Amino acid sequence: MTLAIETANYSDRLDKIAPHGYFYGLHIRAAMPLFSAQTFPRAWMDHYVEEAYALRDPIIAWGA
């Protein structure tokens, strides 16, 4: 199975358990993933960035 098919399968599963959206990154180097996917609404992503929520997001802190 190719990486594209595997990530599509995982994304399909995430769509079912996280209907309001999700973000994931794979192979993170220097704080940047080589591959990422997100399904949050654009308005929420814009708000998240404008408010700099990444600086205090516990999920990001736990993943560091």
TAMO-V61046 format. One record per residue. N is the residue number from 1. SS is DSSP state (helix for helix, strand for strand, loop for the rest). PHI is phi in whole degrees, -180 to 180 (NA if undefined). Layout:
BEGIN
n,ss,phi
N,SS,PHI
N,SS,PHI
END
This chain:
BEGIN
n,ss,phi
1,loop,NA
2,loop,-81
3,helix,-59
4,helix,-62
5,helix,-69
6,helix,-63
7,helix,-68
8,helix,-64
9,helix,-63
10,helix,-65
11,helix,-63
12,helix,-61
13,helix,-67
14,helix,-65
15,helix,-56
16,helix,-76
17,helix,-96
18,loop,-133
19,loop,-66
20,loop,-93
21,loop,126
22,loop,-159
23,strand,-139
24,strand,-144
25,strand,-130
26,strand,-122
27,strand,56
28,strand,-82
29,strand,-130
30,loop,51
31,loop,68
32,strand,-128
33,strand,-77
34,strand,-74
35,strand,-139
36,strand,-147
37,strand,-144
38,strand,-147
39,loop,-128
40,loop,-68
41,loop,-61
42,helix,-55
43,helix,-61
44,helix,-68
45,helix,-63
46,helix,-62
47,helix,-63
48,helix,-57
49,helix,-70
50,helix,-60
51,loop,-88
52,loop,54
53,helix,-62
54,helix,-59
55,helix,-68
56,helix,-132
57,loop,-81
58,helix,-64
59,helix,-64
60,helix,-67
61,helix,-62
62,helix,-68
63,helix,-81
64,loop,-76
END
